[in-house]
Each structure stands twice: as C-alpha cells, then as structure tokens.
Amino acid sequence: MNECGEPLAQLRVLNRAELPVASVSLARFLIGKMLVRVLDGGVAAGRIVETEAYGIGDPAGHAYRGITLRNHSLFLERGHAYVYLAYGTSFMLNVSSETPGVGAGVLIRSIEPTYGIALMERNRDTRRVRDLARGPGRLCVALQIDRRLDGLDFCQTGPLWLGSDGRPAGEIGQSRRVGITRATNRLLRFYNRSNRFVSGPEALNR
C-alpha cells in the first residue's frame, strides 16, 4: 500500500497495444500513467506528470544520426527503456516510441511520488517530497535507474514497468522542450497543468 493507504494491486501493467505508435502521441498519452520501480527494499512509484517527445528525424534526439551501441534501445519496438547518462552526471529515462528499427523516444521528465516515498527519500537523501523526482535526473536517482535497465520492456512486470490506475490525466499543457540547443521552439513537452511536481521554468508551466 502507499502512504495514503491505497493498494498497489489496483495498478495494471500497460499493454503494448495501448501505446500510440508515434512519439508525440505517446508523450501525451503517458501523462497520468504510473511509473513503477521494484527494488530490493520495496516498491517505489509515481504518476507521470511531465514528458518530452523526440520523434523521427528530430535533430535534438539521440537517434538523429542513426543506430549506435549507445542508442540501440531507441530503435526497439515502442515501450522499451532507453537510459543514458547526461553530461557524465545524471541518468535519463526514455520510452522507445515507434516501430522496430525506427529510432525515436519520449523522455520522462517528472513524476508525482505516490508509492514508496520513504524509499525515494532515502535514495535522494532528502525529505522534500516535491523535489524527489521533479526533473529527469532526480527521478532516476529516486528510483535507482541506471544503464542496467537500458532495453527493458515496460509492458511486463519486472524491475521497472508502466501502469495505469484508471484515473484521468487531468488538464494537459504543452510547451517547448527544456535544456536543448536544437529544434528549441517545437512544442513537444507535455505536462499536467497545476501539478506542483512538474519541473522546468515557471513560465512554461502555465
């Protein structure tokens, strides 16, 4: 059960057939869905409140120059994990978003912690719940996500999976992406409006 007394069993794993076969559609679809991490110390999970799409031919995306040993997971069937290390300091979690052999993905930027908050607090060494997983780097630390999870299938139970509790996503906002230097004006960032766990500049979250 989570800190609010709600049973974890109410979550179901997302079926791959539910996932849109398109990066932008998937980025919007994932808002309100659940990200679940199973660890030796327990289960930690949260509601996805912020994503960014990096579609086919996107110069800001890691698949832009073709498949490599580093980015091969982006070319898997939609619903697989692509984990990379940014700037040598922070891991980032993405979901592959197209058909097999086509490189594209969705960055999960923030979650609203709902399960295993004490576990996330230990992982992040902070009791500031709002900041536990607000931003892609913090999210990966809170859930102990690193390259060992690269290529994992989100659509089956295991150490990391995507789920749904049937709740509506709420009002979804759209803005330009954060922290990139190419294709900066494309409106490919999606977020749950009025949710305090969304990251990014305040001006983009209205």
C-alpha positions as CSV (number, residue, x, y, z in Angstrom):
1,M,0.0,0.0,0.0
2,N,1.1,3.6,-0.5
3,E,1.4,6.3,2.1
4,C,-2.3,7.2,1.5
5,G,-3.4,3.6,2.2
6,E,-4.2,2.8,-1.4
7,P,-3.4,-0.8,-2.6
8,L,-0.6,-1.1,-5.1
9,A,-2.6,-4.0,-6.6
10,Q,-5.0,-1.6,-8.1
11,L,-2.4,-0.8,-10.8
12,R,-2.3,-2.8,-14.0
13,V,0.6,-3.1,-16.5
14,L,0.1,-1.1,-19.7
15,N,-0.4,-3.3,-22.7
16,R,1.8,-2.5,-25.7
17,A,-1.3,-2.3,-27.9
18,E,-2.4,0.7,-25.9
19,L,0.7,2.7,-26.6
20,P,0.4,5.0,-29.6
21,V,2.8,4.3,-32.4
22,A,4.1,7.9,-32.6
23,S,6.3,9.9,-30.3
24,V,4.1,13.0,-29.8
25,S,1.0,10.9,-29.2
26,L,2.9,8.7,-26.8
27,A,4.3,11.7,-24.9
28,R,0.8,13.0,-24.3
29,F,-0.6,9.5,-23.6
30,L,1.9,8.9,-20.8
31,I,0.8,11.9,-18.7
32,G,-1.2,10.5,-15.8
33,K,0.2,6.9,-16.2
34,M,2.2,5.3,-13.5
35,L,5.9,4.5,-13.4
36,V,6.7,1.6,-11.1
37,R,10.1,0.6,-9.8
38,V,10.6,-2.7,-7.9
39,L,13.7,-2.6,-5.6
40,D,15.1,-5.0,-3.0
41,G,13.9,-2.5,-0.4
42,G,10.4,-2.3,-1.7
43,V,8.3,-0.7,-4.4
44,A,8.5,3.0,-5.4
45,A,6.2,4.5,-7.9
46,G,4.6,7.8,-9.1
47,R,2.3,9.4,-11.6
48,I,4.0,10.7,-14.7
49,V,3.3,14.5,-14.9
50,E,5.8,15.7,-17.5
51,T,7.2,14.2,-20.7
52,E,9.1,15.4,-23.9
53,A,8.8,13.9,-27.4
54,Y,11.9,13.2,-29.6
55,G,10.4,11.9,-32.8
56,I,11.6,10.7,-36.1
57,G,14.3,12.9,-37.7
58,D,14.4,15.2,-34.6
59,P,17.9,16.9,-34.5
60,A,17.6,17.2,-30.7
61,G,17.0,13.4,-30.4
62,H,19.7,10.7,-29.8
63,A,18.5,8.7,-32.8
64,Y,19.1,11.5,-35.3
65,R,22.4,10.2,-36.7
66,G,21.3,6.6,-36.7
67,I,21.7,3.5,-34.5
68,T,24.8,3.0,-32.3
69,L,25.7,0.8,-29.4
70,R,24.7,3.6,-27.1
71,N,21.2,4.4,-28.5
72,H,20.1,1.0,-29.9
73,S,17.2,0.8,-27.4
74,L,15.6,3.8,-29.1
75,F,15.2,1.6,-32.2
76,L,13.3,-1.2,-30.3
77,E,9.5,-1.6,-30.6
78,R,7.6,1.0,-28.6
79,G,7.5,0.5,-24.9
80,H,11.2,-0.2,-24.1
81,A,13.5,1.7,-21.8
82,Y,16.3,3.8,-23.2
83,V,18.6,5.0,-20.4
84,Y,21.6,7.3,-21.0
85,L,24.0,9.3,-18.9
86,A,23.7,13.1,-19.5
87,Y,26.8,15.3,-19.1
88,G,28.5,12.4,-17.2
89,T,26.4,13.1,-14.1
90,S,22.7,12.2,-14.4
91,F,20.9,9.3,-15.9
92,M,17.8,10.0,-18.0
93,L,14.9,7.6,-18.7
94,N,13.1,7.4,-22.0
95,V,10.5,5.2,-23.6
96,S,11.0,4.0,-27.2
97,S,8.1,5.2,-29.3
98,E,8.0,4.0,-32.8
99,T,8.1,0.7,-34.8
100,P,11.1,-1.7,-34.6
101,G,14.1,-0.2,-36.4
102,V,12.8,3.3,-36.2
103,G,14.6,5.5,-33.7
104,A,12.6,7.8,-31.5
105,G,11.6,8.2,-27.9
106,V,9.8,10.0,-25.1
107,L,11.8,11.4,-22.1
108,I,10.0,11.0,-18.8
109,R,10.9,14.3,-17.0
110,S,8.9,14.2,-13.7
111,I,6.6,12.0,-11.6
112,E,4.4,12.8,-8.6
113,P,5.5,10.3,-6.0
114,T,2.7,8.1,-4.7
115,Y,4.2,4.8,-3.5
116,G,7.4,4.2,-1.6
117,I,8.0,7.8,-0.7
118,A,10.2,6.9,2.2
119,L,12.3,4.7,-0.1
120,M,12.7,7.6,-2.6
121,E,13.7,9.9,0.3
122,R,16.5,7.6,1.3
123,N,17.7,7.3,-2.3
124,R,17.7,11.1,-2.8
125,D,18.8,11.8,0.8
126,T,16.1,14.5,1.2
127,R,12.7,14.7,2.8
128,R,11.5,17.4,0.3
129,V,8.8,15.3,-1.3
130,R,8.2,17.9,-4.0
131,D,11.8,17.6,-5.2
132,L,12.1,13.8,-5.0
133,A,11.5,13.2,-8.7
134,R,10.9,16.6,-10.2
135,G,13.2,16.6,-13.2
136,P,14.7,13.7,-15.1
137,G,17.9,13.4,-13.2
138,R,16.3,13.4,-9.8
139,L,13.7,10.9,-11.0
140,C,16.4,8.4,-11.9
141,V,18.2,8.8,-8.5
142,A,14.9,8.5,-6.6
143,L,14.1,5.2,-8.4
144,Q,17.7,3.9,-8.7
145,I,17.5,3.9,-12.5
146,D,20.8,3.5,-14.5
147,R,22.2,1.8,-17.6
148,R,21.5,-1.6,-16.2
149,L,17.8,-1.1,-17.1
150,D,18.5,0.0,-20.7
151,G,16.4,-2.0,-23.1
152,L,14.0,-3.3,-20.5
153,D,10.4,-3.9,-21.6
154,F,8.0,-1.5,-19.8
155,C,5.0,-3.6,-20.8
156,Q,5.6,-6.5,-18.4
157,T,6.1,-6.8,-14.7
158,G,9.7,-6.7,-13.6
159,P,12.1,-4.2,-12.1
160,L,10.5,-1.2,-14.0
161,W,7.2,-1.0,-15.7
162,L,4.5,1.3,-16.8
163,G,1.0,1.1,-15.4
164,S,-2.4,2.6,-15.0
165,D,-4.8,3.0,-12.1
166,G,-7.6,4.2,-14.4
167,R,-7.6,7.8,-13.2
168,P,-7.9,10.6,-15.8
169,A,-4.7,12.6,-16.6
170,G,-6.2,16.0,-15.8
171,E,-5.6,19.1,-17.9
172,I,-2.5,18.6,-20.1
173,G,-0.4,21.6,-21.1
174,Q,2.1,21.8,-24.0
175,S,5.3,23.9,-24.4
176,R,8.7,23.9,-25.9
177,R,11.3,21.5,-24.5
178,V,13.8,22.2,-21.8
179,G,17.6,22.2,-21.8
180,I,18.2,21.6,-25.5
181,T,20.0,23.6,-28.2
182,R,18.4,22.2,-31.4
183,A,14.8,22.5,-32.5
184,T,14.2,24.6,-29.5
185,N,10.8,26.1,-30.4
186,R,8.9,22.9,-31.1
187,L,6.0,22.4,-28.7
188,L,6.9,18.8,-27.8
189,R,6.8,19.0,-24.0
190,F,3.6,17.8,-22.2
191,Y,2.8,18.3,-18.6
192,N,-0.1,18.1,-16.1
193,R,-1.2,21.7,-15.5
194,S,-1.3,23.0,-11.9
195,N,0.7,20.0,-10.7
196,R,3.4,21.1,-8.3
197,F,5.7,18.2,-9.2
198,V,6.2,19.4,-12.8
199,S,9.8,20.7,-13.4
200,G,11.0,23.4,-15.8
201,P,10.7,27.2,-15.8
202,E,7.5,28.5,-14.3
203,A,6.8,30.5,-17.5
204,L,6.4,27.2,-19.4
205,N,4.0,25.6,-16.9
206,R,1.0,27.9,-17.3
